[in-house]
Amino acid sequence: MTQLHPRPTIDTTSEPADEAPQAEASVEPARTAIWRAIGTGLSAGLLAIIIGLALVTIIIPRASGATALTVLTGSMEPKLPPGTMLVVKPKPIDEIRIGDVVTYEPNPNDATTVVSHRVIGITKNPDGTRTFTVKGDANPAPDAPVQSKQVVAVLWYSVPWLGWVSNYVGSTTSAWAIPIAAGLLLAYALWNFVAGVLEQRRKRMRAHRAR
């Protein structure tokens, strides 16, 4: 004989709970954390860019005895268009080869004006000196013959478009811009990191109290 047991009564009513306010309260910290993470990522990215610019435009050239120049004309297009930053270094004359881009003084009485063109020919003179035939890649004809004493440096590396940045940073009134900007971005990134750590600590403390 099968006994019928009364079904247990399930109370489908629940006491009012502060579900919605708690959900709304939890959304705001989550949004804050997301925006903080985005801000930290952006500031870290900008900081990396600024440090990279400082390295290639200031630190590396100065540490290696090189000089940063800016291409102002289209004579070396397409490889070195206007705005390209050239980092040039002194090099022994007898190590210069055809294909190198040399920086030379076209006027011996004007050391402030230099030209950076490619070597397309080298002539060894009887007195041991050398005469270079140079030409801009985009020019139809070579420059006037360049003597050894006119050559001041050889191209080491180039960075497109950073010549304008180098010109700005190199000025006496704005050389402080990169270190200050880098410092501010670093401080902002550290602040976001510390705020995130403190927020996690507060969450753990609230969870511990709720037990």
C-alpha positions as CSV (number, residue, x, y, z in Angstrom):
1,M,0.0,0.0,0.0
2,T,1.4,3.3,-1.1
3,Q,1.3,6.1,1.4
4,L,0.7,9.5,0.1
5,H,2.7,12.1,1.8
6,P,1.6,15.7,1.6
7,R,3.8,17.7,-0.6
8,P,6.0,20.1,1.2
9,T,4.8,23.6,0.9
10,I,7.2,25.8,-0.9
11,D,7.0,29.4,0.1
12,T,7.4,31.2,-3.2
13,T,7.2,34.6,-1.5
14,S,10.4,36.1,-0.5
15,E,11.1,38.9,1.9
16,P,11.9,42.2,0.3
17,A,15.6,42.5,-0.2
18,D,17.7,45.4,-1.2
19,E,18.8,43.6,-4.4
20,A,18.3,46.6,-6.7
21,P,20.1,49.2,-4.6
22,Q,23.0,46.8,-4.0
23,A,23.3,46.1,-7.8
24,E,23.2,49.8,-8.5
25,A,25.9,50.3,-5.9
26,S,28.1,47.6,-7.3
27,V,27.8,49.0,-10.8
28,E,29.4,52.3,-10.0
29,P,32.7,50.9,-8.5
30,A,32.9,48.6,-11.5
31,R,32.6,51.5,-13.9
32,T,35.1,53.5,-11.9
33,A,37.6,50.6,-12.1
34,I,37.1,50.3,-15.8
35,W,37.7,54.0,-16.4
36,R,40.7,53.8,-14.1
37,A,42.1,50.9,-16.0
38,I,41.6,52.8,-19.3
39,G,43.2,55.9,-17.9
40,T,46.2,53.9,-16.6
41,G,46.6,52.2,-20.0
42,L,46.4,55.4,-21.9
43,S,48.8,57.2,-19.6
44,A,51.3,54.2,-19.8
45,G,51.0,54.2,-23.6
46,L,51.7,58.0,-23.8
47,L,54.5,57.6,-21.3
48,A,56.1,54.9,-23.5
49,I,55.8,57.1,-26.6
50,I,57.3,60.1,-24.8
51,I,60.2,58.1,-23.4
52,G,60.7,56.6,-26.9
53,L,60.8,60.1,-28.4
54,A,63.2,61.3,-25.8
55,L,65.5,58.3,-26.5
56,V,65.7,58.7,-30.2
57,T,65.7,62.5,-30.3
58,I,67.8,63.5,-27.3
59,I,69.3,60.7,-25.2
60,I,70.8,58.4,-27.8
61,P,72.3,61.2,-30.0
62,R,73.9,63.0,-27.0
63,A,75.2,59.8,-25.4
64,S,76.8,58.7,-28.6
65,G,78.2,62.0,-29.8
66,A,75.8,62.2,-32.6
67,T,73.7,65.1,-33.9
68,A,70.1,65.2,-34.8
69,L,69.2,67.1,-38.0
70,T,65.9,67.8,-39.8
71,V,65.4,67.3,-43.5
72,L,63.9,70.6,-44.8
73,T,63.8,70.0,-48.5
74,G,62.7,67.2,-50.9
75,S,66.1,66.5,-52.4
76,M,66.4,63.1,-50.7
77,E,62.9,61.9,-51.4
78,P,61.4,59.3,-51.3
79,K,63.5,57.7,-48.6
80,L,64.2,60.9,-46.6
81,P,61.3,63.2,-47.1
82,P,61.0,66.7,-45.4
83,G,60.4,66.3,-41.7
84,T,62.6,63.2,-41.3
85,M,65.0,63.3,-38.4
86,L,68.5,62.4,-39.3
87,V,70.9,61.3,-36.6
88,V,74.5,61.7,-38.0
89,K,77.8,60.7,-36.4
90,P,81.4,61.6,-37.3
91,K,83.2,58.8,-39.2
92,P,86.7,58.4,-40.5
93,I,87.0,59.7,-44.0
94,D,88.6,56.4,-45.3
95,E,85.6,54.4,-44.0
96,I,83.0,56.3,-46.1
97,R,81.6,54.2,-48.9
98,I,79.5,54.8,-52.0
99,G,75.9,54.7,-50.9
100,D,76.5,56.4,-47.6
101,V,74.6,59.6,-46.8
102,V,77.1,62.2,-45.7
103,T,76.5,65.6,-44.1
104,Y,78.9,68.2,-45.3
105,E,79.4,72.0,-45.2
106,P,78.9,73.5,-48.7
107,N,80.4,76.7,-47.6
108,P,83.6,76.5,-45.5
109,N,82.8,79.9,-44.0
110,D,79.3,78.9,-42.8
111,A,79.4,76.0,-40.4
112,T,75.7,76.5,-39.5
113,T,74.5,75.3,-42.9
114,V,74.9,71.7,-43.8
115,V,73.7,69.4,-46.6
116,S,73.0,65.6,-46.3
117,H,73.2,63.8,-49.6
118,R,74.3,60.4,-50.9
119,V,77.8,59.5,-52.0
120,I,77.8,58.3,-55.6
121,G,81.5,58.5,-56.3
122,I,84.9,58.7,-54.5
123,T,88.1,60.0,-55.9
124,K,91.5,59.5,-54.2
125,N,93.7,62.5,-54.6
126,P,97.5,62.3,-54.9
127,D,98.0,64.0,-51.5
128,G,96.0,61.3,-49.7
129,T,92.7,63.3,-49.4
130,R,89.5,62.3,-51.0
131,T,86.9,64.1,-53.1
132,F,83.3,62.9,-52.9
133,T,80.7,63.1,-55.6
134,V,77.3,63.4,-53.8
135,K,73.8,63.9,-55.0
136,G,70.3,64.2,-53.6
137,D,68.3,61.1,-54.5
138,A,65.6,63.3,-56.1
139,N,68.0,65.7,-57.7
140,P,68.8,65.4,-61.4
141,A,72.5,66.3,-61.1
142,P,75.2,65.9,-58.4
143,D,76.4,68.6,-56.1
144,A,79.7,70.4,-56.5
145,P,82.6,68.2,-55.6
146,V,82.9,67.8,-51.8
147,Q,86.4,67.7,-50.2
148,S,87.3,65.6,-47.2
149,K,87.5,68.6,-45.0
150,Q,83.9,69.5,-45.8
151,V,82.5,66.3,-44.5
152,V,81.4,66.5,-40.9
153,A,79.3,63.3,-40.4
154,V,77.6,60.3,-41.9
155,L,74.0,59.2,-41.5
156,W,73.6,56.8,-38.6
157,Y,69.8,56.4,-38.5
158,S,66.7,58.3,-39.5
159,V,63.1,58.5,-38.1
160,P,60.3,59.7,-40.4
161,W,58.5,63.0,-39.3
162,L,60.4,63.3,-36.0
163,G,62.5,66.1,-37.4
164,W,59.8,68.6,-36.5
165,V,59.6,67.1,-33.0
166,S,63.4,67.3,-32.6
167,N,63.4,70.9,-33.7
168,Y,60.8,71.8,-31.1
169,V,62.4,69.8,-28.2
170,G,65.8,71.1,-29.0
171,S,64.9,74.7,-28.5
172,T,66.1,76.3,-25.3
173,T,62.6,77.4,-24.3
174,S,61.0,74.0,-24.6
175,A,63.6,71.4,-23.8
176,W,61.8,70.8,-20.5
177,A,58.6,69.7,-22.2
178,I,59.4,66.0,-22.5
179,P,60.7,65.4,-18.9
180,I,57.8,67.3,-17.4
181,A,55.2,65.5,-19.5
182,A,56.8,62.1,-18.7
183,G,56.8,62.9,-15.0
184,L,53.2,63.9,-15.0
185,L,52.1,60.8,-16.9
186,L,54.2,58.6,-14.6
187,A,52.6,60.3,-11.5
188,Y,49.1,59.7,-13.0
189,A,49.8,56.1,-13.7
190,L,51.1,55.5,-10.2
191,W,48.1,57.3,-8.7
192,N,45.8,55.0,-10.7
193,F,47.7,51.9,-9.5
194,V,47.7,53.0,-5.9
195,A,43.9,53.8,-6.1
196,G,43.2,50.4,-7.6
197,V,45.2,48.7,-4.8
198,L,43.3,50.7,-2.1
199,E,40.0,49.9,-3.7
200,Q,40.7,46.1,-3.7
201,R,41.7,46.4,0.0
202,R,38.4,48.1,0.8
203,K,36.5,45.4,-1.0
204,R,38.2,42.7,0.9
205,M,37.5,44.5,4.2
206,R,33.8,44.9,3.3
207,A,33.6,41.2,2.4
208,H,35.2,40.2,5.6
209,R,32.8,42.3,7.7
210,A,29.8,40.8,5.9
211,R,30.7,37.3,7.0
